[in-house]
Amino acid sequence: MGDMISKPDANPIVYALLNFFVCGLPVGYVMIGQTKKAFAFAIATFMLSFVSFGALGWLPPAVAAYDIYLLGQKLASGQMVGLNENGLSFLDSLFKD
């Protein structure tokens, strides 16, 4: 399954807020070690903002915030998550373990 992340002191709300509000860079993913996903979401945010003249730039951060919230809940409960694991199932087609 690959590398696993364990972080029992995880705070899902803080991660979600960081993923949504920090200038298009999903810092919550970086904090738990999912840097590849953070980079992909940052690029998606930039590209969608560019092609929609900023109108849809909020969409990738909103998806990333909900995804990291679900992963943060799992981590806070003492479970481990994979390096490319997703909280939202539709992201499995993009990020797989």
Phi and psi in degrees as a GROMACS rama.xvg file:
@    title "Ramachandran Plot"
@    xaxis  label "Phi"
@    yaxis  label "Psi"
@TYPE xy
101.374  -170.031  GLY-2
-67.5504  143.418  ASP-3
-114.792  149.671  MET-4
-113.056  130.68  ILE-5
-124.785  126.746  SER-6
-152.414  78.6515  LYS-7
-66.6  -15.3012  PRO-8
-92.9142  17.0834  ASP-9
-63.6124  143.184  ALA-10
-120.321  99.0238  ASN-11
-58.7366  -34.1401  PRO-12
-68.9375  -43.0811  ILE-13
-62.7153  -44.6679  VAL-14
-60.6812  -43.3421  TYR-15
-63.8076  -43.8308  ALA-16
-63.9064  -40.3757  LEU-17
-64.958  -41.7528  LEU-18
-65.0251  -32.3604  ASN-19
-85.6027  -39.0868  PHE-20
-102.04  -8.96673  PHE-21
-92.7642  75.4582  VAL-22
43.9956  41.8841  CYS-23
79.7918  -3.87423  GLY-24
-102.699  113.891  LEU-25
-71.712  83.2989  PRO-26
-65.5232  -29.5445  VAL-27
-58.5222  -41.7034  GLY-28
-63.6058  -41.1614  TYR-29
-62.6722  -39.4984  VAL-30
-64.8605  -29.6295  MET-31
-97.324  -5.5242  ILE-32
102.769  8.94003  GLY-33
-96.6636  64.8228  GLN-34
-69.5694  -32.7401  THR-35
-62.5898  -42.3354  LYS-36
-68.5815  -37.4389  LYS-37
-61.1282  -44.8107  ALA-38
-63.6117  -43.095  PHE-39
-63.0287  -42.2666  ALA-40
-69.3731  -34.2943  PHE-41
-64.3613  -42.9173  ALA-42
-65.0962  -43.4221  ILE-43
-61.4932  -40.65  ALA-44
-62.8166  -46.3323  THR-45
-62.1403  -48.1412  PHE-46
-65.314  -44.2372  MET-47
-67.2682  -36.7269  LEU-48
-64.1636  -41.2846  SER-49
-65.8469  -48.8813  PHE-50
-73.9875  -22.2369  VAL-51
-105.008  12.0541  SER-52
54.6973  37.8463  PHE-53
88.64  -11.3549  GLY-54
-66.996  -32.7307  ALA-55
-112.598  13.3835  LEU-56
-65.6917  -15.7461  GLY-57
-80.8813  -17.7182  TRP-58
-65.6719  -53.234  LEU-59
-59.7614  -42.2704  PRO-60
-62.6921  -33.1751  PRO-61
-67.6948  -42.3499  ALA-62
-64.7259  -43.9667  VAL-63
-63.8955  -37.0267  ALA-64
-65.2939  -43.5008  ALA-65
-69.2204  -39.7832  TYR-66
-62.0436  -47.4337  ASP-67
-69.3411  -29.583  ILE-68
-62.2364  -45.6785  TYR-69
-64.5389  -41.8942  LEU-70
-66.7261  -39.213  LEU-71
-63.4893  -37.368  GLY-72
-63.0945  -41.1399  GLN-73
-64.7832  -43.9573  LYS-74
-64.8563  -42.3837  LEU-75
-64.4757  -27.1675  ALA-76
-82.0147  1.93021  SER-77
95.4603  -0.467606  GLY-78
-81.913  164.494  GLN-79
-105.873  150.769  MET-80
-121.96  152.01  VAL-81
-74.8808  161.38  GLY-82
-61.8595  -30.2801  LEU-83
-117.372  19.9898  ASN-84
-71.0206  149.743  GLU-85
-121.653  148.865  ASN-86
-84.7965  -28.5387  GLY-87
-102.778  125.055  LEU-88
-64.6369  -30.16  SER-89
-69.1887  -16.471  PHE-90
-78.5176  -11.207  LEU-91
-61.3893  -27.6222  ASP-92
-71.3302  -19.5829  SER-93
-99.886  -39.8107  LEU-94
-124.317  108.975  PHE-95
-120.949  150.903  LYS-96
